[in-house]
Amino acid sequence: MSQALNFMRRMPDNYDILGKYVGMDLRSLSSGTCMRMLKREVRQSVGCLAELDDLNSLATCITQFS
């Protein structure tokens, strides 16, 4: 509960602005199919790049301690 309150109190940043922009674009689509496709693409892209970032972090960590 306290994490949710802290989240609501903080100032918006560039990521919040991007989220609102993506939401605005989603709402502007007239096709439900296109909406679902865009949502899926965004989720897949974020997930894929988060995995890549994790792998890069792990590789950096291993390199530093080898």
C-alpha positions as CSV (number, residue, x, y, z in Angstrom):
1,M,0.0,0.0,0.0
2,S,2.8,2.4,0.9
3,Q,4.5,1.7,-2.5
4,A,1.3,2.7,-4.3
5,L,1.0,5.9,-2.3
6,N,4.7,6.8,-3.0
7,F,4.1,6.1,-6.7
8,M,1.1,8.4,-6.8
9,R,3.0,11.3,-4.9
10,R,6.1,11.4,-7.2
11,M,6.5,13.9,-10.0
12,P,5.8,12.6,-13.6
13,D,9.0,11.8,-15.6
14,N,9.7,11.1,-19.2
15,Y,8.5,7.5,-18.8
16,D,5.1,8.6,-17.5
17,I,4.9,11.0,-20.5
18,L,5.7,8.1,-22.9
19,G,3.1,5.9,-21.3
20,K,0.5,8.6,-21.8
21,Y,1.5,9.1,-25.4
22,V,1.2,5.3,-26.1
23,G,-2.2,5.3,-24.3
24,M,-3.3,8.2,-26.4
25,D,-2.2,6.4,-29.6
26,L,-4.0,3.2,-28.5
27,R,-7.2,5.1,-27.8
28,S,-7.0,6.8,-31.2
29,L,-7.1,3.4,-33.1
30,S,-10.5,2.5,-34.3
31,S,-9.8,-1.2,-34.8
32,G,-9.8,-3.4,-31.7
33,T,-7.5,-5.8,-33.6
34,C,-5.0,-3.0,-34.2
35,M,-5.2,-2.0,-30.5
36,R,-4.5,-5.6,-29.4
37,M,-1.6,-5.9,-31.9
38,L,0.0,-2.6,-30.7
39,K,-0.4,-3.6,-27.0
40,R,1.2,-7.0,-27.8
41,E,4.1,-5.4,-29.7
42,V,4.8,-2.9,-26.9
43,R,4.7,-5.7,-24.2
44,Q,7.0,-7.9,-26.3
45,S,9.4,-5.1,-27.1
46,V,9.7,-4.1,-23.4
47,G,10.1,-7.7,-22.3
48,C,12.7,-8.5,-25.0
49,L,14.8,-5.4,-24.2
50,A,14.5,-6.0,-20.5
51,E,15.9,-9.5,-21.0
52,L,18.7,-8.1,-23.1
53,D,19.5,-5.5,-20.5
54,D,19.6,-8.3,-17.8
55,L,22.0,-10.3,-20.0
56,N,24.2,-7.3,-20.6
57,S,24.3,-6.5,-16.8
58,L,25.1,-10.2,-16.1
59,A,27.9,-10.2,-18.7
60,T,29.3,-6.9,-17.3
61,C,29.2,-8.3,-13.8
62,I,30.9,-11.6,-14.8
63,T,33.6,-9.7,-16.8
64,Q,34.4,-7.4,-13.8
65,F,34.8,-10.3,-11.4
66,S,36.7,-12.7,-13.7
